[in-house]
Amino acid sequence: MTFSVRVWLALTVVLAIVVTILAVLVKLQNEAVYSQLVRQRLSVIAAATAAPFRSVSELGLTVATVRNAQELLNRAWQTDPTISNIVLLDAAGGVILSVPDAAVPFSGRQMGRAMEEGSNSQWGLETATALISGATIKDENDERAAALAVIYPMNELRTHNRLISSQIWLSALALLTGFSSLAYAALRYRLRPAIRTLDDIASHAEDDSTLTAGDFADFRATLAAGTAKYRLATTKLAALIGAERAEAPPAWPQGADVISVPDSPMAVTVSRRLTALTAVLVLGITVSLGTVAYRSIDESFAPELDKRTRLIGSIANDAIARTLKAGVPLDMMVGGREFFSSLLRDFPEISYFALVTNRPILEMGTRPPTTSVMLQAGTVVPIVIDNKLVANVVVIKNAGYLSREFRDLILDLLVVTLVTILLAVELVSVMTNHSLTGPLTRLDYILKLQAAGDFSHRILVSGISAVDRLGQALSLRAERLAAMMAAAQELPNGTRAVQLEPDFIIPAGRPLIMRFCSLGDVRLPLFLIAAADSFPLSFFSLYVRDADNPLTWLNPGIVISLPLAAYLTAIVFGSPYARPLAKRFGHRNLFLFASIPAALSNFGFFISTNVLEIIFFCVFSGIGYAFASLSCQDYVIDAAPKEQRAQALGLFHVAMFGGFYAGTALGGVVADRLGERSVFLVCAVLIIISAAMVLRMLPGPTHVSALTEQGGRSKLRQLLGTIADGQFATLLFGIILPQTILDQVFISYLLSLQMNALGASTADTGRLMMIYFLMVILSGSLYGRLPAGRISAVGITVAGALLGGVTLLAAAAVTNGWTMVVAAIGTGLGYGLVSGPQTATVMELAEGRLAHIGSERVLGAVRVMDRIGSVVGLVAIAGVAGSLGYSAAMGFIAILVLAGVGSYLIYHVASHSLPIIAGRKA
C-alpha cells in the first residue's frame, strides 16, 4: 500500500466515523424533539377534552353523568385520526368510555405513577406500543376522581422517524463519498512533493548517486552518513570473517525495546502540510451534514406544527360555535376578547386570532396589514352551524416563538457538532500518528542511530511505500551486520571484532525490535473512558433519587450524595497504588485490569434497583476510573521526553476534558431516547472499546527508555517531610488543592444548584457546564502548543489560577445568569492553563530535590491529598452553602483559590530560584 493511499484510507476512516456519529446523534435529537412536540399537542387535546368533565366533577357529580361524553371524545379524536383512541378512565385506571373502542396499552399502576410524576394535572406515559398524554380530573375535594388519556400509536412515530432517518443516512453516505474523493485528490496534490522525494531517496539508498537538492535535506544527509557507516562496518567485518562466510541472521530469540522520542522534523513538516486540509475536510463534512440534517428536521417538524395550529383553531372554533348555537349573535358576543386573550396567553406559538366573516369581527394579537395577507398567512378554521358557514377562525403562527424553539434545537445541534469535532480531533491524532508521523519518526530515529554507528536496533515494517522500503532496508542492514558480528566472534580471532566497538554498536545476536510510544497511543482510549465516566452525569442524581431507598432513617439529600461519596472515596484509596502497579505490571496491563471493574460497574448500574446496590457499584466505578485514567497519565509522564512533558500533559488534559465534554453533552440525549438504564450499557461498550484500543496500541510491560529510576521505599516521616519543602507545599496547598476544589465542588456540585436558584433550566445548566469543559479544552490545547523555553511555567500557573479566582469572585459578588457564564469561561480557561504545568512541576520535584523519596511516593501522596481535598472541600462548601447561601460558597472557593495562588507567587518571588520545567524557565 502506497504512502498516500495509506494516509487517504486513514482520513476516510476518520470522516466515516465522524459522519456516522453525527448522523446517529442528529437522528436521536430529531426523535427526541419530535416526540416532545407530539406529546405537547396530545396534552393540549387531553386538557381541552377533559375540561367539561372537570367542570362536572367539581360540582360533585361523577363523570359518567355527562350525557354527551361520547360526542366530546369523538370530536377530540377527529382532530387527528392518527390517534389510536381517547379514553375516559376512573380513578383506578378502569375504562369508562373509549372512542374508538380499543384496548388500553397501560395498567392502572403505570397511570398512577405517571400522575405522581406529572404536574398541573397533566401527565405522560410511554410504552413499547403507544405514547400517552393524560389529564387528571379532580372532584370538589381536590381528590383524583377520573382521568382522560389520549393514546398515540408508537408505530406512527417510528414510521415518521424512519423516513427522516433514511434521508439523513443517504445524505451522510453521499457526503462521505464526495469528501473522501476530495480528500484523495487533495492528498495527491499536497503529498506529491514529499512522496516524490522519498521515492527518489528510497531508489538511491544503496548506491552513490548524487541526489538533487529538494525536500528533507537533513534526512538525506543523515541517510548518507548512515550508509557510509554501514559500508565501513561491512568492510571491516568482511575482512575478519572472509567473503565465503554466510550472513544469515542467527536464530536467537528476538528482544524488544520501547523507545520514546519526539516527532521528527521530517514528520512535523509533512504533518503540517495536512493539518489545514484535515481540519477543512472534517469541519466541512460536519457542517454540511449538520445543514442537511437541520433542513430535514425543519421539514419533519412542519406537519406537526401545522397540526398544532389547527388544533388551537379547532378549540377556538368549538367555543365560538357553542356560543352561536346558544343564540348569541357574532356582533354581540360578550367576553370574546377575553377568550382570545386567554388563548394567546395559553398558546405562545400563536401571534394572532381573529373571528372573520367578510371582515374581522373579533381579533387579538399582532394584526397583519391587510385581510388578504391575514388569510394567506394564517390557518383558517370554518365555523359551520346547521351545514352553513357562518364565519371563520383565523390563526397565525408566532414566528418569534418558533424561532426560539428552533434556536434551542440549533443549540443542541451545535453541541452535537462540537462533540463530533472533538472526537474527530482525537481520531485524526491517532490516525495521523499511525499512518503519517509515526512511520516517518521511526524512520528518522533509526537513521540517526545508524548515522552514529549504532546498528543494535531495527523496526518492523510492512508495505510498499517509500517509507516502508527505507525502513525495511535499514532494518536489513542491522540484521546483516549482526549476523556478520556473530560469525566474527565464533572465529579463533573473534576478539578482534571487539575493536569495532568504539565506532560501532553491533550486537552479536539479533537487533532489538523498537516499539515507539507517544501521547497518541492513549489519547483516544482516554477520551472514551472519560466520556463513559461522565455520560450519566446529567441524570445520575435523579437515577439515585428514584431508586428504592432502604436507608429511610437518613436524610434523602444525604442518601443521594452517598454514591458520589463512595466513588470519590474509592478514588482516594486507589490512586496511591496506580503508579506502583503500573511500574510493576505495565501501563497497558493496569488499564486492562481497570476496565474490568469499570465495565462491570456499569452493568451493575443497569440492573441496580436500590441505593445500596448503586453505592456498591460506585466503589468499583471509582477504582476502575482511577486506575484507568492514572495509568494513561503515568504513561504520558513516563513516555514523553522531559523537554516535552508539560506540553504532553497539557494535551493529555485536553483529551480527558474532551471526553468529559462529550459525555456530558450526549448523556442526556441518549438517556432521553434510549432510557437512563440504557446509557450504562453504552458506557460499558465504550470502556470495552477503549480497552481493545489500549491492547492494540500500547506496548507490553517492557522497559521504556524515558522512565526515570525511582528511589527506594520511604518512611512516613519522609513523606511528611515533603510538606516542609516550601516549593512542594506551596504547589500542593496553593495550587493543586484549590484547583481541585474549584473543579470538583464548583462545577460538579455548586454550579447546578446556583443555576437552579436563578431559575435556569436543566438544559441551560448543562450548556454552562459544556462551556466550562470547552474552555478547559481550548486553554489546555493552547498550553500544549506553546513554544518551549519561552514562557514561564510559574507565570502560566499564576495567570490561570488568578483568572479562575477573579471571575468566580465576581460571580459571587454579583450573581446572575451572565456572571455565571463569565465564571464558567474564566474558571475553565484557568483550570486548563494550570493543569499541565502543575503535574509537570510535581514530576520535576519528584525527580529532583525529592528524589530520595521516590517519584511513585511523591506522586501517590499528591494524588491522595488531591482526592481527600475534593471530599473535604465538598463537605465544607456544602456547609457554607447551607448556612450562608450559594453565592457565599462561591466566594469562599474564590478566596481559597486567590489566597493559594498568592502564597505560591510570594514563595517563588522570595526564593529567586525558579526551577526549569519541561524546557521552560519557570
Backbone hydrogen bonds, N-H to C=O, Kabsch-Sander energy under -0.5 kcal/mol:
donor,donor_aa,acceptor,acceptor_aa,energy
6,R,2,T,-2.3
7,V,3,F,-2.2
8,W,4,S,-2.5
9,L,5,V,-2.8
10,A,6,R,-2.2
11,L,7,V,-2.5
12,T,8,W,-2.6
13,V,9,L,-2.5
14,V,10,A,-2.0
15,L,11,L,-2.5
16,A,12,T,-2.7
17,I,13,V,-2.6
18,V,14,V,-2.7
19,V,15,L,-2.8
20,T,16,A,-2.2
21,I,17,I,-2.5
22,L,18,V,-2.5
23,A,19,V,-2.3
24,V,20,T,-2.5
25,L,21,I,-2.5
26,V,22,L,-2.7
27,K,23,A,-2.3
28,L,24,V,-2.4
29,Q,25,L,-2.6
30,N,26,V,-2.8
31,E,27,K,-2.3
32,A,28,L,-2.3
33,V,29,Q,-2.5
34,Y,30,N,-2.8
35,S,31,E,-2.2
36,Q,32,A,-1.8
37,L,33,V,-2.3
38,V,34,Y,-2.4
39,R,35,S,-2.4
40,Q,36,Q,-2.4
41,R,37,L,-2.2
42,L,38,V,-2.6
43,S,39,R,-2.4
44,V,40,Q,-1.7
45,I,41,R,-2.1
46,A,42,L,-2.7
47,A,43,S,-2.7
48,A,44,V,-2.6
49,T,45,I,-2.5
50,A,46,A,-2.1
51,A,47,A,-1.1
53,F,49,T,-0.6
54,R,50,A,-2.6
55,S,51,A,-2.0
56,V,52,P,-1.7
57,S,53,F,-2.5
58,E,54,R,-2.3
59,L,55,S,-0.6
59,L,56,V,-0.9
60,G,57,S,-1.7
61,L,56,V,-1.6
65,T,62,T,-1.7
66,V,63,V,-1.6
67,R,65,T,-0.7
69,A,66,V,-1.2
72,L,68,N,-2.4
73,L,69,A,-2.5
74,N,70,Q,-2.3
75,R,71,E,-2.6
76,A,72,L,-1.8
77,W,73,L,-2.2
78,Q,74,N,-1.8
79,T,75,R,-0.5
79,T,76,A,-1.0
80,D,77,W,-1.4
83,I,80,D,-2.1
84,S,151,I,-1.8
85,N,151,I,-1.0
86,I,99,V,-2.7
87,V,149,A,-2.8
88,L,97,L,-3.3
89,L,87,V,-0.5
89,L,147,A,-3.4
90,D,94,G,-2.6
91,A,145,A,-0.8
93,G,90,D,-1.6
96,I,88,L,-3.1
97,L,88,L,-1.6
99,V,86,I,-2.3
102,A,100,P,-1.1
111,M,107,S,-2.2
112,G,108,G,-2.4
113,R,109,R,-2.2
114,A,110,Q,-2.3
115,M,111,M,-2.4
116,E,112,G,-1.9
117,E,113,R,-1.7
118,G,114,A,-1.1
119,S,122,Q,-1.5
122,Q,119,S,-2.0
123,W,134,G,-2.1
125,L,132,I,-2.5
127,T,130,A,-2.8
131,L,152,Y,-3.0
132,I,125,L,-3.3
133,S,150,V,-2.1
134,G,123,W,-3.2
135,A,148,L,-2.4
136,T,121,S,-2.9
137,I,146,A,-2.8
138,K,136,T,-0.6
139,D,143,E,-2.4
140,E,57,S,-0.7
142,D,139,D,-1.8
145,A,137,I,-2.8
146,A,137,I,-2.2
147,A,89,L,-2.1
148,L,135,A,-2.4
149,A,87,V,-2.7
150,V,133,S,-3.1
151,I,85,N,-2.4
151,I,149,A,-0.5
152,Y,131,L,-2.9
152,Y,150,V,-0.5
154,M,129,T,-2.6
156,E,153,P,-0.6
157,L,153,P,-1.1
158,R,154,M,-2.7
159,T,155,N,-2.7
160,H,156,E,-2.2
161,N,157,L,-2.4
162,R,158,R,-2.6
163,L,159,T,-1.7
164,I,160,H,-1.9
165,S,161,N,-2.7
166,S,162,R,-2.5
167,Q,163,L,-1.6
168,I,164,I,-2.2
169,W,165,S,-2.6
170,L,166,S,-2.5
171,S,167,Q,-2.1
172,A,168,I,-2.4
173,L,169,W,-2.6
174,A,170,L,-2.3
175,L,171,S,-2.6
176,L,172,A,-2.5
177,T,173,L,-2.3
178,G,174,A,-2.3
179,F,175,L,-3.0
180,S,176,L,-2.3
181,S,177,T,-2.0
182,L,178,G,-2.3
183,A,179,F,-2.5
184,Y,180,S,-2.2
185,A,181,S,-2.2
186,A,182,L,-2.6
187,L,183,A,-2.8
188,R,184,Y,-2.3
189,Y,185,A,-1.6
190,R,186,A,-3.0
191,L,187,L,-3.0
192,R,188,R,-0.7
195,I,191,L,-3.2
196,R,192,R,-2.6
197,T,193,P,-2.2
198,L,194,A,-2.6
199,D,195,I,-2.8
200,D,196,R,-2.2
201,I,197,T,-2.6
202,A,198,L,-2.9
203,S,199,D,-2.4
204,H,200,D,-1.0
204,H,201,I,-0.6
205,A,202,A,-1.0
207,D,204,H,-1.0
211,L,209,S,-0.6
220,R,216,F,-2.3
221,A,217,A,-2.3
222,T,218,D,-2.5
223,L,219,F,-2.4
224,A,220,R,-2.4
225,A,221,A,-2.3
226,G,222,T,-2.5
227,T,223,L,-2.6
228,A,224,A,-2.2
229,K,225,A,-2.2
230,Y,226,G,-2.5
231,R,227,T,-2.4
232,L,228,A,-2.1
233,A,229,K,-2.6
234,T,230,Y,-2.6
235,T,231,R,-2.4
236,K,232,L,-2.2
237,L,233,A,-2.5
238,A,234,T,-2.6
239,A,235,T,-1.7
240,L,236,K,-1.0
241,I,237,L,-2.4
242,G,238,A,-2.3
245,R,242,G,-1.1
252,W,250,P,-1.6
257,D,513,I,-2.7
258,V,703,H,-1.5
259,I,257,D,-0.6
259,I,515,R,-3.5
261,V,259,I,-0.5
261,V,517,C,-0.5
268,V,264,S,-2.6
269,T,265,P,-2.4
270,V,266,M,-2.1
271,S,267,A,-2.7
272,R,268,V,-2.5
273,R,269,T,-1.2
274,L,270,V,-0.8
274,L,271,S,-0.9
275,T,271,S,-1.2
276,A,272,R,-0.7
278,T,274,L,-3.1
279,A,275,T,-2.5
280,V,276,A,-2.5
281,L,277,L,-2.4
282,V,278,T,-2.7
283,L,279,A,-2.6
284,G,280,V,-2.8
285,I,281,L,-2.5
286,T,282,V,-1.9
287,V,283,L,-2.9
288,S,284,G,-2.5
289,L,285,I,-2.1
290,G,286,T,-2.4
291,T,287,V,-2.6
292,V,288,S,-2.4
293,A,289,L,-2.9
294,Y,290,G,-2.4
295,R,291,T,-2.1
296,S,292,V,-2.3
297,I,293,A,-2.7
298,D,294,Y,-2.5
299,E,295,R,-2.4
300,S,296,S,-2.0
301,F,297,I,-2.4
302,A,298,D,-1.5
304,E,300,S,-0.5
305,L,301,F,-2.8
306,D,302,A,-2.1
307,K,303,P,-2.1
308,R,304,E,-2.1
309,T,305,L,-2.1
310,R,306,D,-2.5
311,L,307,K,-2.3
312,I,308,R,-2.2
313,G,309,T,-2.3
314,S,310,R,-2.5
315,I,311,L,-2.2
316,A,312,I,-2.1
317,N,313,G,-2.6
318,D,314,S,-2.7
319,A,315,I,-1.9
320,I,316,A,-2.4
321,A,317,N,-3.0
322,R,318,D,-2.2
323,T,319,A,-1.5
324,L,320,I,-2.5
325,K,321,A,-2.5
326,A,322,R,-1.2
327,G,324,L,-1.8
328,V,323,T,-1.7
332,M,329,P,-0.8
333,M,330,L,-1.2
334,V,332,M,-0.8
336,G,333,M,-1.0
339,F,335,G,-2.1
340,F,336,G,-2.6
341,S,337,R,-2.5
342,S,338,E,-2.2
343,L,339,F,-1.9
344,L,340,F,-2.4
345,R,341,S,-1.9
346,D,342,S,-2.5
347,F,343,L,-2.3
350,I,347,F,-1.9
351,S,396,I,-2.5
352,Y,396,I,-1.3
353,F,364,M,-2.7
354,A,394,V,-1.4
355,L,362,L,-3.5
356,V,354,A,-0.6
356,V,392,N,-3.1
357,T,359,R,-2.3
361,I,355,L,-3.6
362,L,355,L,-1.2
364,M,353,F,-2.6
366,T,351,S,-1.8
367,R,365,G,-0.8
374,M,370,T,-2.0
375,L,371,T,-2.7
376,Q,372,S,-2.1
377,A,373,V,-2.6
378,G,374,M,-1.9
379,T,395,V,-3.5
380,V,378,G,-0.5
381,V,379,T,-0.5
381,V,393,V,-3.0
383,I,391,A,-2.9
384,V,382,P,-0.7
385,I,388,K,-2.5
388,K,385,I,-0.8
390,V,383,I,-2.5
390,V,388,K,-0.6
391,A,383,I,-1.0
392,N,356,V,-2.6
393,V,381,V,-3.0
394,V,354,A,-2.7
394,V,392,N,-0.6
395,V,379,T,-2.4
396,I,352,Y,-2.2
398,N,349,E,-3.3
399,A,397,K,-1.0
402,L,398,N,-2.2
403,S,399,A,-2.4
404,R,400,G,-2.1
405,E,401,Y,-2.4
406,F,402,L,-2.7
407,R,403,S,-2.2
408,D,404,R,-1.9
409,L,405,E,-1.6
410,I,406,F,-3.0
411,L,407,R,-2.6
412,D,408,D,-2.2
413,L,409,L,-2.5
414,L,410,I,-2.7
415,V,411,L,-2.2
416,V,412,D,-2.3
417,T,413,L,-2.7
418,L,414,L,-2.8
419,V,415,V,-2.4
420,T,416,V,-2.4
421,I,417,T,-2.5
422,L,418,L,-2.5
423,L,419,V,-2.4
424,A,420,T,-2.4
425,V,421,I,-2.4
426,E,422,L,-1.8
427,L,423,L,-2.7
428,V,424,A,-3.4
429,S,425,V,-2.2
430,V,426,E,-2.3
431,M,427,L,-3.2
432,T,428,V,-3.1
433,N,429,S,-2.1
434,H,430,V,-2.2
435,S,431,M,-3.0
436,L,432,T,-2.7
437,T,432,T,-1.6
438,G,432,T,-0.6
438,G,433,N,-1.1
440,L,436,L,-1.8
441,T,437,T,-2.8
442,R,438,G,-2.7
443,L,439,P,-2.2
444,D,440,L,-2.5
445,Y,441,T,-2.4
446,I,442,R,-2.2
447,L,443,L,-1.9
448,K,444,D,-2.0
449,L,445,Y,-2.0
450,Q,446,I,-2.3
451,A,447,L,-2.3
452,A,448,K,-1.2
453,G,450,Q,-1.3
454,D,449,L,-3.0
455,F,453,G,-0.8
455,F,505,I,-2.9
458,R,512,L,-2.6
461,V,459,I,-0.6
464,I,1,M,-0.7
465,S,1,M,-0.7
469,R,465,S,-2.8
470,L,466,A,-2.4
471,G,467,V,-2.4
472,Q,468,D,-2.7
473,A,469,R,-2.3
474,L,470,L,-2.6
475,S,471,G,-2.3
476,L,472,Q,-2.4
477,R,473,A,-1.7
478,A,474,L,-1.7
479,E,475,S,-2.2
480,R,476,L,-2.7
481,L,477,R,-2.5
482,A,478,A,-2.3
483,A,479,E,-2.2
484,M,480,R,-2.4
485,M,481,L,-2.6
486,A,482,A,-2.3
487,A,483,A,-2.3
488,A,484,M,-2.4
489,Q,485,M,-2.1
490,E,486,A,-0.9
491,L,487,A,-0.6
491,L,488,A,-0.9
494,G,491,L,-2.0
496,R,493,N,-2.2
497,A,494,G,-1.9
498,V,495,T,-1.2
499,Q,496,R,-1.3
500,L,497,A,-1.9
501,E,498,V,-2.0
503,D,500,L,-1.1
504,F,500,L,-2.3
505,I,453,G,-3.0
506,I,504,F,-0.5
512,L,456,S,-2.5
513,I,255,G,-2.4
514,M,458,R,-2.7
514,M,512,L,-0.5
515,R,257,D,-2.9
517,C,259,I,-2.2
521,D,518,S,-1.6
522,V,519,L,-1.6
523,R,519,L,-1.2
524,L,520,G,-0.5
526,L,522,V,-2.5
527,F,523,R,-2.4
528,L,524,L,-2.4
529,I,525,P,-2.4
530,A,526,L,-2.5
531,A,527,F,-2.1
532,A,528,L,-2.5
533,D,529,I,-1.7
534,S,530,A,-1.6
535,F,531,A,-1.2
537,L,534,S,-1.4
538,S,535,F,-0.6
539,F,536,P,-1.6
540,F,536,P,-2.1
543,Y,539,F,-2.3
544,V,540,F,-2.4
545,R,541,S,-2.4
546,D,542,L,-2.1
547,A,543,Y,-0.7
547,A,544,V,-0.7
548,D,609,T,-2.2
552,T,550,P,-1.3
554,L,551,L,-1.8
559,V,555,N,-2.2
560,I,556,P,-2.1
561,S,557,G,-1.2
562,L,558,I,-1.0
562,L,559,V,-0.8
565,A,561,S,-2.3
566,A,562,L,-2.7
567,Y,563,P,-2.3
568,L,564,L,-2.6
569,T,565,A,-2.5
570,A,566,A,-2.2
571,I,567,Y,-1.7
572,V,568,L,-2.3
573,F,569,T,-2.2
574,G,570,A,-2.0
575,S,571,I,-2.6
577,Y,574,G,-1.2
578,A,575,S,-1.5
579,R,575,S,-0.6
581,L,577,Y,-2.1
582,A,578,A,-2.3
583,K,579,R,-2.4
584,R,580,P,-1.8
585,F,581,L,-3.1
586,G,582,A,-1.8
590,L,586,G,-2.1
591,F,587,H,-2.3
592,L,588,R,-2.5
593,F,589,N,-2.5
594,A,590,L,-2.7
595,S,591,F,-2.0
596,I,592,L,-0.7
596,I,593,F,-1.1
598,A,594,A,-1.9
599,A,595,S,-2.5
600,L,596,I,-2.7
601,S,597,P,-2.3
602,N,598,A,-1.1
603,F,599,A,-1.9
604,G,600,L,-2.4
605,F,601,S,-2.5
606,F,602,N,-1.8
607,I,603,F,-1.3
608,S,604,G,-1.2
611,V,548,D,-2.4
614,I,610,N,-1.7
615,I,611,V,-2.7
616,F,612,L,-2.2
617,F,613,E,-2.2
618,C,614,I,-1.8
619,V,615,I,-1.4
620,F,616,F,-1.1
621,S,617,F,-2.3
622,G,618,C,-2.6
623,I,619,V,-2.1
624,G,620,F,-2.7
625,Y,621,S,-2.8
626,A,622,G,-2.4
627,F,623,I,-2.4
628,A,624,G,-2.3
629,S,625,Y,-2.7
630,L,626,A,-2.2
631,S,627,F,-1.9
632,C,628,A,-1.6
633,Q,629,S,-2.2
634,D,630,L,-2.8
635,Y,631,S,-1.8
636,V,632,C,-2.0
637,I,633,Q,-2.6
638,D,634,D,-2.8
639,A,635,Y,-2.6
640,A,636,V,-2.4
644,Q,641,P,-2.1
645,R,642,K,-1.2
648,A,644,Q,-2.4
649,L,645,R,-2.6
650,G,646,A,-2.2
651,L,647,Q,-2.2
652,F,648,A,-2.0
653,H,649,L,-2.2
654,V,650,G,-1.5
655,A,651,L,-2.3
656,M,652,F,-2.3
657,F,653,H,-2.8
658,G,654,V,-2.0
659,G,655,A,-1.7
660,F,656,M,-1.9
661,Y,657,F,-2.6
662,A,658,G,-2.5
663,G,659,G,-2.8
664,T,660,F,-2.7
665,A,661,Y,-2.5
666,L,662,A,-2.4
667,G,663,G,-2.2
668,G,664,T,-0.7
669,V,665,A,-0.5
670,V,666,L,-2.7
671,A,667,G,-2.5
672,D,668,G,-2.1
673,R,669,V,-1.5
674,L,670,V,-3.2
675,G,671,A,-1.5
679,V,675,G,-1.0
679,V,676,E,-0.7
680,F,676,E,-0.7
680,F,677,R,-0.8
681,L,677,R,-0.9
682,V,678,S,-1.9
683,C,679,V,-2.4
684,A,680,F,-2.2
685,V,681,L,-2.2
686,L,682,V,-2.3
687,I,683,C,-2.2
688,I,684,A,-2.2
689,I,685,V,-2.5
690,S,686,L,-2.4
691,A,687,I,-2.3
692,A,688,I,-2.2
693,M,689,I,-2.1
694,V,690,S,-2.3
695,L,691,A,-2.4
696,R,692,A,-1.6
697,M,693,M,-2.7
698,L,694,V,-2.3
702,T,700,G,-3.0
705,S,258,V,-2.1
705,S,703,H,-0.5
707,L,704,V,-2.0
718,Q,715,K,-0.6
719,L,715,K,-1.7
720,L,716,L,-2.7
721,G,717,R,-1.5
722,T,718,Q,-0.7
722,T,719,L,-1.0
723,I,719,L,-0.5
723,I,720,L,-1.0
724,A,720,L,-0.5
724,A,721,G,-0.7
725,D,721,G,-0.5
725,D,722,T,-1.2
726,G,724,A,-0.6
729,A,725,D,-3.0
730,T,726,G,-2.6
731,L,727,Q,-1.5
732,L,728,F,-2.7
733,F,729,A,-3.0
734,G,729,A,-0.5
734,G,730,T,-1.3
735,I,731,L,-1.3
736,I,731,L,-2.7
737,L,732,L,-2.6
739,Q,735,I,-2.2
740,T,736,I,-2.1
741,I,737,L,-2.4
742,L,738,P,-2.4
743,D,739,Q,-2.4
744,Q,740,T,-3.2
745,V,741,I,-2.1
746,F,741,I,-1.3
747,I,742,L,-1.2
748,S,743,D,-0.9
749,Y,745,V,-1.4
750,L,745,V,-2.9
751,L,746,F,-2.8
753,L,749,Y,-1.0
754,Q,750,L,-2.6
755,M,751,L,-2.5
756,N,752,S,-2.1
757,A,753,L,-2.0
758,L,754,Q,-1.4
759,G,756,N,-1.3
760,A,755,M,-2.6
765,T,761,S,-2.2
766,G,762,T,-2.6
767,R,763,A,-2.3
768,L,764,D,-2.0
769,M,765,T,-2.2
770,M,766,G,-2.0
771,I,767,R,-2.1
772,Y,768,L,-1.8
773,F,769,M,-2.3
774,L,770,M,-2.7
775,M,771,I,-2.4
776,V,772,Y,-2.2
777,I,773,F,-2.2
778,L,774,L,-2.5
779,S,775,M,-2.8
780,G,776,V,-2.4
781,S,777,I,-2.4
782,L,778,L,-2.1
783,Y,779,S,-2.4
784,G,780,G,-2.2
785,R,781,S,-0.7
785,R,782,L,-1.0
786,L,783,Y,-1.4
790,R,787,P,-1.1
791,I,787,P,-0.5
796,I,792,S,-2.2
797,T,793,A,-2.4
798,V,794,V,-2.9
799,A,795,G,-2.6
800,G,796,I,-2.6
801,A,797,T,-2.5
802,L,798,V,-2.7
803,L,799,A,-2.3
804,G,800,G,-2.1
805,G,801,A,-2.6
806,V,802,L,-2.8
807,T,803,L,-1.9
808,L,804,G,-1.8
809,L,805,G,-2.2
810,A,806,V,-2.3
811,A,807,T,-1.9
812,A,808,L,-1.9
813,A,809,L,-2.0
814,V,810,A,-2.5
816,N,814,V,-0.7
820,M,816,N,-1.9
821,V,817,G,-1.6
822,V,818,W,-2.3
823,A,819,T,-2.4
824,A,820,M,-2.4
825,I,821,V,-2.3
826,G,822,V,-3.1
827,T,823,A,-2.9
828,G,824,A,-1.7
829,L,825,I,-2.6
830,G,826,G,-2.6
831,Y,827,T,-2.7
832,G,828,G,-2.2
833,L,829,L,-1.9
834,V,830,G,-2.0
835,S,831,Y,-2.2
836,G,832,G,-0.8
838,Q,834,V,-2.0
839,T,835,S,-1.3
840,A,836,G,-1.9
841,T,837,P,-2.4
842,V,838,Q,-1.9
843,M,839,T,-2.2
844,E,840,A,-2.1
845,L,841,T,-2.4
846,A,842,V,-2.7
847,E,843,M,-2.0
848,G,845,L,-0.8
850,L,845,L,-2.6
851,A,848,G,-1.7
853,I,850,L,-1.6
854,G,850,L,-1.2
858,V,854,G,-2.4
859,L,855,S,-2.9
860,G,856,E,-2.4
861,A,857,R,-2.5
862,V,858,V,-2.3
863,R,859,L,-2.2
864,V,860,G,-2.3
865,M,861,A,-2.6
866,D,862,V,-2.4
867,R,863,R,-2.1
868,I,864,V,-2.9
869,G,865,M,-2.6
870,S,866,D,-1.4
871,V,867,R,-2.0
872,V,868,I,-3.1
873,G,869,G,-2.7
874,L,870,S,-1.9
875,V,871,V,-2.0
876,A,872,V,-2.7
877,I,873,G,-2.9
878,A,874,L,-2.0
879,G,875,V,-1.9
880,V,876,A,-2.2
881,A,877,I,-2.8
882,G,878,A,-2.3
883,S,879,G,-1.8
884,L,880,V,-3.3
885,G,880,V,-0.7
885,G,881,A,-1.2
889,A,885,G,-1.6
890,M,886,Y,-2.3
891,G,887,S,-2.4
892,F,888,A,-2.2
893,I,889,A,-2.0
894,A,890,M,-2.5
895,I,891,G,-2.5
896,L,892,F,-2.1
897,V,893,I,-2.4
898,L,894,A,-2.7
899,A,895,I,-2.8
900,G,896,L,-2.0
901,V,897,V,-2.4
902,G,898,L,-1.9
903,S,899,A,-2.1
904,Y,900,G,-2.1
905,L,901,V,-2.4
906,I,902,G,-2.6
907,Y,903,S,-2.1
908,H,904,Y,-1.8
909,V,905,L,-2.5
910,A,906,I,-2.5
911,S,907,Y,-2.4
912,H,908,H,-1.4
917,I,915,P,-0.6
917,I,920,R,-2.5
918,A,916,I,-0.5
920,R,917,I,-2.5
922,A,915,P,-2.1
922,A,920,R,-0.7
